[in-house]
Amino acid sequence: MPPRIARLAGFGAFAACAGFAALYALFVFITRPTGSSGMDGTLRFLSWFTVAGVVIALLVVHIVIGRQLLTVAKGESRPV
């Protein structure tokens, strides 16, 4: 992979992390309790907890891939 493409793909992976965090924040904002609607406490906790697990897994994978791509862009050997 050319270094320029690897660098752009690495930064894209980090940008995807920001997108995942923003989507999770939007999810929390939508499911928060309000005066006229919202979820009860138990359902809200379970929803936030389970979606957070998926988001954290996606963040970890994208950070690892982004770091590897930036390492390739520098011309260093890829870590195994």
Summary of the structure (lengths in Angstrom):
residues: 80
radius of gyration: 17.6
end to end distance: 16.9
largest distance: 57.0
contacts: 199
relative contact order: 0.21
helix: 79%
strand: 0%
